Amino acid sequence: MMLELDRQPEARIRLDTHQLDEFEASLSGVDAHYVVTRSTAHEWRLRTIDLGDIRIMLMQFGSDCVFRGAFSPGRFGLALPLSKGTRFALNSTLLESGALAWLAPGQEYHGVRQGGLRLVAISIDARRLLHWSERYPGIFAIPANMIMHANQGDILGLLAVLRQILHLETVEPHTLSDPVVRENACRHLLDAIRPLMETTQPSTPVDHGRPRVGREEIIRSVLDVIDQNIDEPIHLEELCKVAQVSERTLHAAFTECLGVSPHRYLMMHRLRAIHSAMLVARPTDTVASICAKYGIWDFGRFSAQYRRVFGTRPSLTLARARHAMPALS
């Protein structure tokens, strides 16, 4: 059952990879950051329906990417892949057919998504779930992130309800502005989610043939250091020291959890940071001066890598950003 992303223009976003910052800013109830690892021909798409206590987001990912994020404090999340034949791994667990992710407020998650992947994410107010869990104890009050397998019939039931809400928003968009209709839609959704949660079983991370050596902790600590020091030169030896592991173990953790090597992640993360910096550059900034702040001196190689990922030259990104800036009085 396919859910439609392409209707209702005012409720959706279609972007290229070089507009990734706008995609992130448009997410509702979740703070997420994406690092593109390989550009594809797909678009980044987002359609959002706000029912108040519950928000629905239909997403398509335009590039292969590594991501990390967390649902906002006070909001739980449910994520369900819609595409077949595309890779989506969350916290080292591959979400295959029948798998879904339950995400707790403020609990960090990370993983890898393949370009073209379609996903539905449902953000639910924690107070609403607390009230609901009083009627159904132990079902909704899961305090941590968890990957689970659900009954296929229950998943199809949820998709059927989502399809009804999307259809209503498409043909009669003003109807969902009625508080009574929104409340009924929320109840209808929770009724569809409840049996799905009752029949789920936690998924077991893939066994890679040796002890995990705390890979989740390794990834989390290293990503924190990279995020906090992205404008400074970072060497693998420093990351190994932070994680207290060998270079071989660090490489294994990255490839198994994120699908890329630490070196490639560093390179792509820095590309993304420079791209974001160009979007808010000062009039006196140049591509070379911005790159220099991030420790990039081989401008020819950088330009080629940037174009492969973002589909345009860095100089054009900077020019477009300046053109879009309001004139200074």
C-alpha positions in Angstrom: 0.0 0.0 0.0 1.7 3.2 -1.2 1.2 6.5 0.7 1.2 9.6 -1.5 3.9 12.3 -1.1 3.2 14.2 -4.3 -0.2 15.8 -3.6 -1.2 18.9 -1.7 1.6 21.2 -2.7 1.4 23.5 0.3 1.9 20.5 2.6 5.0 19.0 1.0 8.6 19.9 0.2 10.6 18.7 -2.8 14.3 19.5 -2.6 17.7 18.7 -4.0 20.6 17.6 -1.9 22.1 21.1 -1.8 18.9 22.2 0.0 19.3 19.6 2.8 19.4 22.3 5.5 15.8 23.3 4.6 14.7 19.7 4.8 16.1 19.3 8.3 14.5 22.6 9.4 11.1 21.4 8.2 11.0 18.2 10.3 8.4 18.3 13.0 9.0 17.1 16.5 12.4 15.7 15.8 15.9 17.2 15.6 17.9 15.3 13.0 21.1 15.8 11.1 22.1 14.1 7.8 25.5 13.6 6.3 25.3 12.6 2.6 27.7 9.7 1.7 26.6 9.3 -1.9 24.5 11.4 -4.2 21.6 9.8 -6.1 19.0 10.9 -8.7 16.2 10.9 -6.1 14.7 14.0 -4.5 14.3 14.8 -0.8 10.6 15.0 -0.1 8.6 15.8 2.9 4.9 15.9 3.6 3.6 16.8 7.1 0.2 16.7 8.6 -0.2 18.3 12.1 -3.1 16.9 14.1 -1.9 18.6 17.3 -1.0 15.7 19.7 0.1 13.6 16.7 2.1 14.7 13.7 2.6 12.6 10.6 5.6 12.9 8.3 6.0 11.2 5.0 9.6 11.3 3.8 11.7 10.3 0.9 15.5 10.5 1.2 17.3 11.9 -1.8 20.7 10.5 -1.1 22.5 7.8 0.7 23.2 9.3 4.1 24.3 8.7 7.6 22.1 10.3 10.2 21.7 11.0 13.9 19.0 12.7 15.9 16.4 12.5 18.6 12.7 13.1 19.0 11.9 16.3 20.9 11.5 16.2 24.7 7.9 15.3 25.4 7.3 13.5 22.1 7.6 9.8 21.2 8.2 8.6 17.7 7.2 5.7 15.5 9.1 5.1 12.2 8.1 2.6 9.5 9.9 2.1 6.2 7.6 2.0 3.2 10.2 1.1 0.5 11.3 -2.4 -0.5 14.9 -3.0 -1.7 16.4 0.0 0.1 18.6 -0.1 3.1 17.6 1.4 6.4 19.5 0.6 9.6 18.9 2.2 12.9 21.2 1.8 16.0 23.0 -1.1 14.2 19.7 -3.0 13.4 18.5 -3.4 9.8 14.8 -2.6 9.4 13.6 -5.2 7.1 10.0 -6.1 6.1 7.7 -5.9 9.2 10.2 -4.0 11.3 9.5 -0.6 12.9 11.3 1.7 15.2 9.9 3.1 18.5 11.8 6.2 19.6 11.6 7.7 23.0 11.8 11.5 23.8 15.3 12.8 23.8 16.9 9.4 23.2 19.6 9.7 20.5 19.4 7.4 17.5 21.8 7.0 14.5 22.1 4.9 11.4 22.2 4.8 7.6 19.5 5.3 5.0 19.7 4.7 1.2 18.6 7.2 -1.4 15.0 6.7 -2.6 13.9 5.2 0.8 10.4 6.2 1.7 9.5 6.4 5.4 6.5 7.4 7.5 7.3 8.9 10.9 4.6 9.6 13.6 5.4 12.0 16.4 3.1 11.6 19.5 2.8 13.9 22.5 4.0 12.0 25.6 1.1 13.3 27.7 -1.3 11.8 25.2 0.5 8.5 25.5 0.5 8.7 29.3 -3.3 9.1 29.2 -3.6 6.2 26.7 -1.3 3.9 28.7 -3.7 4.2 31.7 -6.3 2.4 29.5 -3.7 0.0 28.1 -1.0 -0.5 30.8 2.5 -1.3 29.5 1.9 -0.9 25.8 2.9 2.7 25.0 5.1 3.6 28.0 8.4 2.2 26.5 11.1 4.6 27.8 13.9 3.7 25.4 14.5 3.4 21.6 13.6 0.0 20.3 13.5 -1.8 17.0 10.6 -4.3 16.8 8.9 -6.7 14.4 5.2 -6.4 14.0 2.4 -8.4 12.6 1.9 -7.6 8.9 -1.8 -7.3 9.3 -1.4 -4.7 12.0 1.0 -2.7 9.8 -1.5 -2.8 7.0 -4.2 -1.6 9.4 -2.1 1.4 10.4 -1.2 2.2 6.7 -5.0 2.1 5.9 -5.7 4.7 8.6 -2.9 6.9 7.4 -4.1 6.6 3.9 -7.6 7.8 5.0 -6.2 10.8 6.8 -3.9 11.7 3.8 -6.9 11.4 1.5 -9.0 13.7 3.7 -6.2 16.3 3.8 -5.9 16.1 0.1 -9.5 16.5 -1.0 -10.8 18.6 1.9 -7.7 20.3 3.5 -9.7 22.6 5.7 -11.6 19.8 7.4 -8.5 18.9 9.6 -8.5 22.4 11.0 -11.7 21.4 13.0 -10.5 20.4 16.5 -13.2 17.7 16.7 -12.0 16.1 13.4 -8.4 16.3 14.5 -9.2 14.6 17.8 -11.1 11.9 16.1 -8.1 11.4 13.7 -5.8 11.1 16.7 -7.9 8.5 18.4 -8.3 6.6 15.1 -4.5 6.5 14.7 -3.8 5.4 18.3 -6.4 2.7 17.9 -4.5 1.5 14.9 -1.1 1.7 16.6 -2.2 -0.1 19.8 -2.5 -3.7 18.3 0.7 -3.1 16.4 2.5 -2.4 19.7 0.8 -5.3 21.5 2.1 -7.9 19.0 5.6 -6.5 18.4 8.7 -8.4 19.4 12.1 -6.7 19.9 14.6 -7.2 17.1 18.0 -8.6 17.8 21.0 -6.7 16.3 22.9 -8.6 13.6 25.7 -10.7 15.0 28.8 -9.8 13.2 30.8 -12.8 14.5 32.7 -11.2 17.4 31.8 -9.2 20.6 30.3 -5.8 20.0 32.9 -4.1 22.1 30.3 -1.4 23.0 29.9 -0.3 19.3 26.9 2.0 20.1 29.0 3.7 22.8 31.9 4.0 20.4 29.8 5.6 17.7 28.0 8.0 20.1 31.2 9.3 21.7 33.1 9.7 18.4 30.2 11.5 16.7 29.9 13.9 19.6 33.6 14.8 19.2 33.3 15.2 15.5 30.2 17.5 15.8 31.9 19.6 18.5 35.2 20.0 16.6 34.1 19.9 12.9 35.9 23.2 12.2 39.2 21.8 13.5 41.5 19.2 12.0 40.6 15.7 13.4 42.7 12.7 13.1 41.7 9.0 13.5 44.3 8.6 16.2 42.4 11.3 18.3 39.1 9.5 17.7 40.6 6.2 18.8 41.9 7.8 21.9 38.4 9.3 22.7 36.7 5.9 22.2 39.6 4.0 23.8 39.7 1.5 21.0 42.1 0.5 18.3 41.9 1.9 14.7 40.7 -1.5 13.5 37.9 -1.6 16.1 36.9 2.0 15.3 36.7 1.1 11.6 34.6 -2.0 12.3 32.2 0.0 14.4 31.7 2.7 11.7 31.3 0.2 8.8 28.9 -2.0 10.8 26.8 0.8 12.3 26.9 3.5 9.7 28.0 1.8 6.5 31.0 4.0 5.9 34.6 4.2 7.2 35.6 6.8 9.8 37.7 8.6 7.2 34.8 8.9 4.7 32.4 10.0 7.4 34.8 12.7 8.5 35.2 13.9 4.9 31.5 13.9 4.2 30.6 15.6 7.5 33.1 18.4 6.7 31.6 18.8 3.2 28.2 19.2 4.8 29.5 21.7 7.4 31.1 23.8 4.6 27.9 23.7 2.6 25.9 24.9 5.6 28.5 27.7 6.3 28.2 28.9 2.7 24.4 29.3 3.1 25.0 31.9 5.9 28.2 33.4 4.6 29.1 37.0 5.1 29.5 39.2 2.0 33.3 39.2 2.4 33.5 35.4 2.6 34.8 33.3 -0.3 34.8 29.6 -1.0 38.5 29.5 -0.2 38.2 31.4 3.1 35.3 29.2 4.3 37.2 26.0 3.3 40.3 27.2 5.1 38.3 27.6 8.4 37.5 23.9 8.1 41.1 22.8 7.3 40.5 22.3 3.6 43.4 23.5 1.4 43.1 21.3 -1.7 40.3 23.4 -3.3 40.3 21.5 -6.6 39.7 18.1 -4.9 37.2 19.7 -2.6 35.3 21.2 -5.5 35.1 17.9 -7.3 33.9 16.1 -4.1 31.4 18.8 -3.4 29.9 18.6 -6.9 29.5 14.8 -6.7 27.5 15.1 -3.4 25.5 18.3 -3.9 25.2 18.4 -7.7 26.6 21.9 -8.2 29.8 23.9 -7.8 30.5 25.4 -4.4 30.9 28.9 -6.0 27.3 28.6 -7.3 26.0 27.6 -3.9 27.7 30.7 -2.4 26.4 32.9 -5.2 22.8 31.6 -4.7 23.0 32.2 -0.9 24.1 35.8 -1.4 21.4 36.4 -3.9 18.8 35.1 -1.4 20.0 37.3 1.4 17.9 40.4 2.2 19.6 43.6 1.2 21.4 45.4 4.0 20.0 48.9 4.8 
